[in-house]
């Protein structure tokens, strides 16, 4: 009996011993957990594999995962459709926050149901048709049209959805979430000069038409654009370009921390531009840009980003010339009435942001920015109308510092039948405008008369909340935004610097509904209120009334993929603006057209016809009208009615590429009764080149067929030297004639 008991215990001992021996590898394995998100903090459906592929797992709906590894250290491979594969070195069992960078190489990879379908498409556009100028960056936004009319140094005139946005009055523009628009600017409300951006540093462009986005505030009427720069670069390189009209450009980018990309990275970029332009008065245009960026991971949950840029530019301008001056032979098309027009400008940006991944679902991001800005412009629009002897040249001067911050909180909830993505945030901006001046001068340096001279302080505090609820094929987005503005103006022309202060608040609700009918079709309806602030000087003139005109808009559209490699986006839209206030910084006053409405159709086409052949096309039709005005006298001045942009791109595997571009602007009324019409134009450009492993060459031809066209046109009352009476007619800036530019690139 004792023997059998002893044998039984012996057998159990042997069994337990063998079990422990065979189980040791299991107990020795390391369990690593984490979450995979995209650049916006949204969960990604990804596959995670160990270095030898012996362990593999998939993320859950909220992006979280747990993987069992044989030993540490190891290297995880994270893959997902539409994103660049990432290799992540794991040295311990800490919680991992992995961010995948989106990468859509072809239209076949585009996910119609994606919330970021527009980002995917514009990223393909950037890859298929690279940009070389700051102007090209804006032209990448579907439906957005631009014109330049001051020698390349001034911000572009922007057109979108039936709005002549001037230089940014009704479109919110930002770069890396730092605002570009300048409220109460010396030249025009919302002035947005993007020339501080170096095109090669731009990784992607986020945009939206209409006023349907809770995180967008001031100036988000016709739409918004946000440019995103690279966080890191894979290779250093230099580029040199030269062309007609004594044009040259030198640009370079350098990776400063090679081999440290997992924990920290930094790069610097610089650019210098010069041209005399095609005008009789040499532009002597100079622009210098410098940009740097540094990223540092802090622990396993935080990341710090530091960014700095500096931009300086000076130029001469031919100005806008009256049609009669050319017809009478007083000047040529590229001549000048006042050869002393031009200006200089400067902008320095400092930005710091910190992102903290509090949990697998929660993210906090806080951004601080500082801007030092100077603008000095000399223009002459009326010539000798006001001052028959001294002339009407004006000087617009703006000197300010801008301070701001934004904090955004994101939380992602997963339930049995639906998902909820919650975004909330608050922020503020303070513009300390030290000088805001409008004066009559002669030849830049002789002061004749100050029309206005003051200092201003303008503040905006805001908050928003947005909830994105999806279940099955449906997705609902609802948002609410609150903005408060403070305006303070010191009039330096009044005794004791007389000051006036006003404040105003605006609530902007948003509501959009999406239906994913299939993998090839998404239908949607978007709606929301937007607004733009008025110039602080206009606020004082109006004594604080009607100073935040609101807009209301509706989009009805779809995203359709009817065939392989083909994506269509037709949209019907309608918008209403309760007061079309336009601050005229050139004459110190406001024009109020009253309430306006616009409706129209946008059609966007992207088609990968063949593996090497890519087509993009945008057609935008709009009907802008003044509400309540008699028919025939109800046109909105210079508002675009029909525009179209697009092109054919060729990319061959041997490194050769070419892209034929076009842009079309239809005739449009220059005055409210359409008695003066700004003529349309159709212009073509060609970009081609060859890219090898280490070097590349490119050829750019602007205005390929040497079309005679006018880029900017205005109805203006002018008087020329010696004329007894003024004349109201079109004044224009001629468009670029045929121009060739050749560039060389070398990768270091």
C-alpha positions, 0 to 999 in steps of 0.5 A: 500500500505504501509502495503504491502511494509512493509510486503515485507521488513519484508519477505526479512529481515527474508529470509536474516536472515535465510540465514545468520544463515544457512550459518554460518558453511560455512563461518566459515570453514577454507581453507587450501592449499598445495602441496604433493611431493615425496622425490625427489620433484616430485608431487604425486597423493594423497588423503587428508582427515580431521580427521573425514573424513567429508572433502576430496580432491585429489591433482591436476596434479602438486601435489597441493590441497585445502581442506575446514576444519570445524575448526582448529586445525585438522589432515590431512591424506594423502594417495597414492599408493606406499607411507606410509600414513602420518598424518599432524597436521594443526594449521593454514591456512599457505601453507603446503609442504607435503613430502610422503615417498615411500613404496612399500611392494610387487611387485604388488604395483610396477608401471611399468610406474614410473620414479623411478621403479628401486628405488621401486624394490631395496627397496623391495629387501632391505625389503626382504633380509636385509643387515648386512655388508657394502659389502652387501650394494653394492651387492644390486645393480643389476649387481654389483659384488664385491671382497675383497682382503686386510683383510676387511679393504680396499675398495672392488674391484667392477665389473659392465658391463664388467668393472673391476672398481678396487676400483671405477675408472669407477663407481660414488658412493655417500652417501646422495649426498656426493661423496665417490670416492677419485680422485688422491688417493694413492692406485687407482683412484676413490677409494671408501671406503664405510665402513663408512656406518652403514648398518642399517641406509640405507633406500634406494639405488638409482642407474643407469647403464651407463652414462645417467644421467646429474646430475652425473659427474666424474667416471660415466662410467659404472654406479652410486650408491647413498645411502640414510640414514633414516631421522628418525627412529621409534624405538631405538634398540641394536644388538650384533653378534658373530661368527667364527674366533673371530668375533664380532659386536656391533651396536645400534641406538637411537631416540633422539627426540621422539614425535617431528617428525613433526617439527624436529627429530634426531637419532644417530647410532654406530657400532664396528666390530672385527675379526681375520679372517681365515688367519694364520696371525691374521687380528686383524681387528677393525672398529668403526663407529659413525653416527648422523642426525638431521632434522629441519623444518624451517617455512612452506617452508624450511627444514634443515638437518645436518649429521655427521659421523666418521669412523676408521679402522685398520687391518693386511692383508694376501695379495695376494699369488702366486699359486706356493707358495701354490703348493710347500708347502711354505705356506697354502692357508690362509698363507702369504708371507709377514706377515706385510701387513695391514693398517689403515684408517680414515674418518670424514664427515660433511654435511649440506643441506637446502631445500626450497619450493619456490612455489607449483612447485619450489624447491631449495636444497643446500648441503655443505660437508666437509671430513677429510680423512686419508689412510695408506696401507702396501702391498707387491705384488712382494715380492723380485723382486725389492729388493732381500734382503729388500723385496718389501713392499710398503707404500701408504699414503694419507692425505687430506681434501675435501670441496664441495657444490651442488645446485639443482633447480627443477620446474614442469610445467603442460600444457594441453597435457604434463608435464615438469620436469626441473632440473638444478644445479651447484656445486664444489669440492676441494681436498686439498691433503696434502700428497700423498706418495708411498715408499718402506719399510720393516716391515712397519717402515723402509723406504727404498726408496721413489718412489713418495712424493707430495702434490696436489690440485684438483678442479672440477666445474660443472653445468647441466640441465635436462628436462623430458618431458612426454605426453601420453605414451611417455617420453623424457629426455634430459640433458647436463652437463659441467665439468671443472677440475684443477690439481696442483701437488707439487713434494716434491722430487724435489728441491723447491717443483717443481709444475705443473698445468693443466686444462681441460673441458668436455661437456657430453650430454644425451638423453633417450626416454621411451614409456609406451606401457601399465600398464605392459610394458615400452620400452626405449632407453638411451644414453649419454657421461660420463667420469672419471678423471685421477690421478693428477700424471698421468696428470703431466706425460702426460703433460695435454693430454688425461686426461679426457677419455670419454665414450659413451653408449647406452641401449635398454631395457624394464620393463615387468610385464607379470604376477602378482608379476613378474617383468622382466628387459632385457637390451641390452647395448653397451659402448665405452671408448676412452682411457682405462687409469689405474693408478697403484698406486702400481708401480707409472705409467699408463697402457694404453690399448687404446680404448676399447668397451664392449657390453652385456646383463643384465637380472633382475628378481623379482618374488613374487612366493607366499606371503611368497616366494620371488625370485631375480636374476640378470644375466649379460653377457659382451664382453670387448675388446681392439679396434684395437688389434689383435684377441686373443690378445684383451682381457681386463685384469680381466674384468668380462664376466659373473656374476650372483647373486640372491636368494630365500627369505622366510618371514612368518607372525609368524616372521620367515625368511630365505634367500638363496643367491648365487653369480657366477663369470665366468672365465675371462682373467687375461692378454690381450692374455688370457694366464693366466685365473682367475678362476670363482667360485660359492658361497652360503650364508644363512641368517635366523632368527626370529623377535618378537615385541621386540627382534630378533635373526638371523643366518648367514652362509657364504660359506654354502657348504664350497667351496674352492674359490679365491675371488681376482686374479691378474696376477703378476710377483713375485719373492720369497725369494731365487728364481733366476728368477721371475715368472708371474702367478696368485696371489690370496686372498682366499675366506672366508671358512664356517663361522657361525655368530649369532646375537641378537637384542633388541628394546628399 
